[in-house]
Amino acid sequence: IFGMSVAILGPTFQDLATNVNRNISSLSLIFVGRASGFLCGSMIGGVLFDCINRFLLLGVSMVATTVGLYLIPFCKTAVLLIVTMSVFGASVGIVDTGANVLILALWGDKGGPHMQALHFSFALGAVVAPLVAKLAWGTAAPAENHTEPDFHPLMLNGSSEATSDPLFAVPDDMNLLWAYASIGTYILIVSVFLLALFCKKHSRQQKSTASAQRSRRAKYHKALLCLLFLFFFFYVGAEVTYGSYVFSFATTHVGMEESEAAGLNSIFWGTFAGCRGLAIFFAACLQPGTMIVLSNVGSLVSSLFLVLFDKNKLCLWIATSVYGASMATTFPSGVSWIEQYTSISGKSAAFFVIGASLGDMAIPAVIGILQGKYPDLPVVLYTCLGSAVFTAVLFPVMYKLATLKRKTEDQKVLSTSSRL
């Protein structure tokens, strides 16, 4: 659900711009609006999930997501579309935070395979959404609706004000409507099941889980959350940066054809999604900490090879595949790992989800500026290597901090037993 909700914007961006009589560059604020809404939704969801039944809040948030998907194709002005996308992003942020919190509440530190399955569904939804948008419903759109590339914004704004177009109207491209409506209907069906679970299972267990969470709180709980915030900030930032810029890097820096660069981009996300699927089974026999170490080693080695052999096409293909596979399991494994050492409430989950979202927003934006200033340097690869080094160094620090409480408790038990 989350994967389809996020990925549907990419393949339909040109159609949405045409629908509001704008070009792509003048509608780029739609991404800022969605990201801002997602951050607000993550913060709001973190607070609400601690005081409202999780099944109820998830179901209501999915209904709100469905309403947003239904309304987006009907928006006929750019401002209204950006506002609607911001509200839609807020509901998706609540769903993202709530899904992680719900799995931790249901399975606790035994929920590794379930957490991997949740994040695999995100990758699967990101693959399915473009197929639904462009293959299932086609790409036919009237030629007269496309905005000309050499249009004049002042003339366009003046004409739109003169004709006073309605805020909402049926889109001229019906394929755009059906693409968003089909995904929205699927999310609505899932929300019905969650609301049914709320009616079946009442919140009788919340008091017992709350007391259990207090007793399992780590000695350095806040410090662990801050370190995990930084860990996810750099991990997600590197993941999104490489996935976003590998195409342009391959064409400009390596000299690949566009078809080759597109294949390189696909192999990164393909190995990423495939390894997330395999991680469902690996998580049943491997500890989350072990999976994080393997992921850190793989991303460190592959990013180092990318930097050393940045002009070698064969090395670029192999290292990109390994890098995508290595990045696949880090986030769900990190969430499962910290649950083993301290309790994760809604606010705690929202905190590290916000860290991941900020990395998603900040690092690609900064790298885009730096790449423009230094076009001859592989800034993207340096970023991936730097993030891999940082996360590889940070995780042992987190592990040491998390195990301090257990060691002190074991020493107390031994001392009391020796006294007896």
Solvent accessible surface area in square Angstrom, and as a share of the most:
residue,aa,sasa,rsa
1,I,38,0.19
2,F,47,0.20
3,G,0,0.00
4,M,20,0.09
5,S,2,0.01
6,V,42,0.24
7,A,22,0.17
8,I,2,0.01
9,L,2,0.01
10,G,50,0.48
11,P,36,0.23
12,T,2,0.01
13,F,21,0.09
14,Q,75,0.33
15,D,22,0.11
16,L,1,0.00
17,A,0,0.00
18,T,12,0.07
19,N,16,0.08
20,V,9,0.05
21,N,69,0.35
22,R,64,0.23
23,N,38,0.19
24,I,76,0.38
25,S,82,0.53
26,S,49,0.32
27,L,0,0.00
28,S,58,0.37
29,L,107,0.53
30,I,0,0.00
31,F,80,0.33
32,V,80,0.46
33,G,9,0.09
34,R,44,0.16
35,A,24,0.19
36,S,47,0.30
37,G,6,0.06
38,F,28,0.12
39,L,25,0.12
40,C,63,0.38
41,G,0,0.00
42,S,0,0.00
43,M,97,0.43
44,I,89,0.45
45,G,0,0.00
46,G,0,0.00
47,V,78,0.45
48,L,52,0.26
49,F,3,0.01
50,D,58,0.30
51,C,92,0.55
52,I,60,0.31
53,N,19,0.10
54,R,39,0.14
55,F,16,0.07
56,L,57,0.28
57,L,16,0.08
58,L,5,0.03
59,G,0,0.00
60,V,79,0.45
61,S,5,0.03
62,M,14,0.06
63,V,52,0.30
64,A,48,0.37
65,T,2,0.01
66,T,2,0.01
67,V,74,0.42
68,G,7,0.07
69,L,0,0.00
70,Y,71,0.27
71,L,72,0.36
72,I,0,0.00
73,P,0,0.00
74,F,56,0.23
75,C,0,0.00
76,K,40,0.17
77,T,41,0.24
78,A,7,0.06
79,V,109,0.62
80,L,36,0.18
81,L,1,0.01
82,I,36,0.18
83,V,80,0.46
84,T,15,0.09
85,M,2,0.01
86,S,30,0.20
87,V,100,0.58
88,F,5,0.02
89,G,1,0.01
90,A,23,0.18
91,S,8,0.05
92,V,6,0.04
93,G,0,0.00
94,I,23,0.12
95,V,9,0.05
96,D,22,0.11
97,T,0,0.00
98,G,0,0.00
99,A,18,0.14
100,N,1,0.00
101,V,2,0.01
102,L,21,0.10
103,I,19,0.10
104,L,10,0.05
105,A,37,0.29
106,L,72,0.36
107,W,108,0.38
108,G,17,0.17
109,D,60,0.31
110,K,158,0.67
111,G,2,0.02
112,G,10,0.09
113,P,35,0.22
114,H,68,0.31
115,M,0,0.00
116,Q,3,0.01
117,A,37,0.29
118,L,48,0.24
119,H,18,0.08
120,F,53,0.22
121,S,46,0.29
122,F,53,0.22
123,A,7,0.05
124,L,88,0.44
125,G,6,0.05
126,A,34,0.26
127,V,74,0.42
128,V,50,0.29
129,A,0,0.00
130,P,48,0.30
131,L,86,0.43
132,V,29,0.17
133,A,4,0.03
134,K,54,0.23
135,L,130,0.65
136,A,72,0.56
137,W,96,0.34
138,G,29,0.28
139,T,92,0.54
140,A,76,0.59
141,A,34,0.26
142,P,47,0.29
143,A,85,0.66
144,E,146,0.65
145,N,36,0.18
146,H,73,0.33
147,T,33,0.19
148,E,111,0.50
149,P,122,0.77
150,D,112,0.58
151,F,44,0.18
152,H,113,0.50
153,P,78,0.49
154,L,154,0.77
155,M,135,0.60
156,L,43,0.21
157,N,57,0.29
158,G,37,0.36
159,S,56,0.36
160,S,41,0.26
161,E,137,0.61
162,A,84,0.65
163,T,89,0.51
164,S,85,0.55
165,D,63,0.33
166,P,79,0.50
167,L,106,0.53
168,F,96,0.40
169,A,32,0.25
170,V,93,0.53
171,P,3,0.02
172,D,89,0.46
173,D,21,0.11
174,M,79,0.35
175,N,33,0.17
176,L,4,0.02
177,L,20,0.10
178,W,117,0.41
179,A,1,0.00
180,Y,1,0.00
181,A,16,0.13
182,S,38,0.24
183,I,3,0.02
184,G,0,0.00
185,T,58,0.33
186,Y,103,0.39
187,I,0,0.00
188,L,63,0.31
189,I,93,0.47
190,V,37,0.21
191,S,0,0.00
192,V,86,0.49
193,F,135,0.56
194,L,22,0.11
195,L,53,0.27
196,A,56,0.43
197,L,67,0.33
198,F,45,0.19
199,C,101,0.61
200,K,166,0.70
201,K,106,0.45
202,H,131,0.59
203,S,43,0.28
204,R,217,0.79
205,Q,103,0.46
206,Q,62,0.28
207,K,177,0.75
208,S,68,0.44
209,T,45,0.26
210,A,36,0.28
211,S,60,0.39
212,A,56,0.43
213,Q,47,0.21
214,R,176,0.64
215,S,89,0.58
216,R,90,0.33
217,R,113,0.41
218,A,8,0.06
219,K,124,0.53
220,Y,80,0.30
221,H,11,0.05
222,K,146,0.62
223,A,40,0.31
224,L,0,0.00
225,L,16,0.08
226,C,66,0.40
227,L,35,0.17
228,L,1,0.00
229,F,39,0.16
230,L,70,0.35
231,F,2,0.01
232,F,0,0.00
233,F,42,0.17
234,F,59,0.25
235,Y,7,0.03
236,V,19,0.11
237,G,0,0.00
238,A,1,0.01
239,E,15,0.07
240,V,34,0.19
241,T,0,0.00
242,Y,0,0.00
243,G,5,0.05
244,S,67,0.43
245,Y,51,0.19
246,V,0,0.00
247,F,67,0.28
248,S,50,0.32
249,F,10,0.04
250,A,0,0.00
251,T,35,0.20
252,T,115,0.67
253,H,25,0.11
254,V,21,0.12
255,G,51,0.49
256,M,9,0.04
257,E,119,0.54
258,E,121,0.54
259,S,90,0.58
260,E,60,0.27
261,A,0,0.00
262,A,46,0.36
263,G,27,0.26
264,L,0,0.00
265,N,36,0.18
266,S,72,0.47
267,I,62,0.32
268,F,0,0.00
269,W,90,0.32
270,G,41,0.39
271,T,32,0.19
272,F,4,0.02
273,A,14,0.11
274,G,38,0.37
275,C,37,0.22
276,R,9,0.03
277,G,12,0.12
278,L,96,0.48
279,A,0,0.00
280,I,42,0.21
281,F,146,0.61
282,F,100,0.42
283,A,14,0.11
284,A,80,0.62
285,C,103,0.62
286,L,64,0.32
287,Q,113,0.50
288,P,16,0.10
289,G,15,0.14
290,T,60,0.35
291,M,11,0.05
292,I,1,0.01
293,V,72,0.42
294,L,105,0.52
295,S,8,0.05
296,N,12,0.06
297,V,81,0.47
298,G,15,0.15
299,S,6,0.04
300,L,57,0.28
301,V,71,0.41
302,S,4,0.02
303,S,0,0.00
304,L,76,0.38
305,F,92,0.39
306,L,1,0.00
307,V,28,0.16
308,L,110,0.55
309,F,94,0.39
310,D,24,0.13
311,K,128,0.54
312,N,72,0.37
313,K,83,0.35
314,L,124,0.62
315,C,21,0.13
316,L,0,0.00
317,W,78,0.27
318,I,100,0.51
319,A,5,0.04
320,T,0,0.00
321,S,30,0.19
322,V,66,0.38
323,Y,2,0.01
324,G,0,0.00
325,A,31,0.24
326,S,13,0.08
327,M,10,0.04
328,A,0,0.00
329,T,13,0.08
330,T,6,0.03
331,F,18,0.07
332,P,0,0.00
333,S,1,0.00
334,G,1,0.01
335,V,0,0.00
336,S,4,0.03
337,W,2,0.01
338,I,0,0.00
339,E,8,0.04
340,Q,33,0.15
341,Y,30,0.11
342,T,0,0.00
343,S,8,0.05
344,I,5,0.03
345,S,32,0.21
346,G,0,0.00
347,K,113,0.48
348,S,9,0.06
349,A,0,0.00
350,A,4,0.03
351,F,76,0.32
352,F,0,0.00
353,V,3,0.02
354,I,27,0.14
355,G,0,0.00
356,A,9,0.07
357,S,12,0.08
358,L,63,0.31
359,G,0,0.00
360,D,60,0.31
361,M,70,0.31
362,A,40,0.31
363,I,20,0.10
364,P,16,0.10
365,A,58,0.45
366,V,76,0.44
367,I,10,0.05
368,G,28,0.27
369,I,110,0.56
370,L,65,0.32
371,Q,42,0.19
372,G,60,0.58
373,K,137,0.58
374,Y,114,0.43
375,P,89,0.56
376,D,123,0.64
377,L,83,0.41
378,P,10,0.06
379,V,15,0.09
380,V,1,0.01
381,L,0,0.00
382,Y,102,0.39
383,T,23,0.13
384,C,0,0.00
385,L,36,0.18
386,G,40,0.38
387,S,7,0.04
388,A,5,0.04
389,V,70,0.40
390,F,70,0.29
391,T,8,0.05
392,A,26,0.20
393,V,96,0.55
394,L,16,0.08
395,F,12,0.05
396,P,75,0.47
397,V,74,0.43
398,M,1,0.01
399,Y,106,0.40
400,K,112,0.47
401,L,37,0.19
402,A,3,0.02
403,T,14,0.08
404,L,55,0.27
405,K,47,0.20
406,R,124,0.45
407,K,99,0.42
408,T,49,0.28
409,E,78,0.35
410,D,84,0.44
411,Q,118,0.52
412,K,138,0.58
413,V,97,0.55
414,L,124,0.62
415,S,44,0.28
416,T,67,0.39
417,S,63,0.41
418,S,90,0.58
419,R,199,0.73
420,L,191,0.95
